[in-house]
Amino acid sequence: WRTPQVYFRVPFLVDLVRRGFLVAMAGYRGCELFRCEDAVSDVRSAVRYMRAHAAEYNGDPDNIFLMGESAGAHLAMLAVCGGPDFDDPEETAAGSVPVRGVLELYGPTDCSGHVTTPEFSALSDKEALTSPLAILARGCLRSEFADRLRPLSPLWHLQQGAVPPPMLLAHGDQDRLVPVWHAERMFEALAGAGCPVEYIRLRNAGHGSWLFYETYMMDRYAQFIRKHAGPAAPGI
C-alpha cells in the first residue's frame, strides 16, 4: 500500500505468458501520499485502459481478469466489490469495469474486523499505529480504525449486496501478517451468496511464499481463467 512494488513478480508471471495469456501490470498511487480509494480508482482505470487497448497486444478486452497478492489482492477485490464507489469523479471514462474474475493471493478481506481482534487489541499504541493497516487509516486515531476501515473491507461490500465476478482465493496456513481467516471469511460469504468461488489453503506457506508460484499453483490459476473466460463479460 505505501509504495507500490508491482514489477518484482514479473519473473514469476512469465509462466502465465508461456501459457498463452497477456499479462499487464497495473500501477497505482501509493497510500503513503494518497488515499486507498485513489489506489482502487487507479486499478479500475487500468481495466478501462486494457479494455480500450488489449487488442493492440493481441489480448481480448472481453476476457480481463484481475490478479494480485497482499495489498494488490486487496485493491483488486475492492475494485470489483466496491465498484463505482471508488471511481474518480473527474475521470471522463468512469463507469462499468467488466472483468471475468479475480485471483487474489493472501489479501486482507476484513480490515475492520482485523483491528478488532484480540491479537490486534493487545498491541501497544505504537505497534498499532505503525502496523500495515494503519496506513489505510492514516490520520485517524486508533479508536477510529474500525470505522475508517469498514468501507475499505471487501467483505463489508459483499455483505452490503455487492455481486462480484468469480473469485479464486489462495492463502497460506502459516501467514503471520494476514491470518488465513481473512480468506476463510471471504470464501464463506461468497459461497453463501451463490458467487462462484474457489479456495486454496496452501500448507506451510507464509505471506509472500514462493509456493504460490509453483507449477501446481500456476496450473490452478490457468484453469480458473480458462474456466471463467467467455464471449461476453458481465458488467460490474
Buried (B, 14 or more C-beta within 10 A) or exposed (E): BEEBEEEEBEEBBEBBEEEEBBBEEBEBBBBEEBBBBBBBBBBBBBBBEBBEEBEEEEBBBBBBBBBBBBBBBBBBBBBBBBBEEBBBEEEEEBEBBBBBBBBBBBBBBBBBBBBEEEEBEEBEEEEBBEBBBBBBBBEBEBEEBBEBBBBBBBBBBBEEEBEBBBBBBBBBEBBEEBBBBBBBBBBEBBEEBEBBBBBBBBEEBBBBBEBBBBEEBBEBBBEBBEBBBEEEBBEB
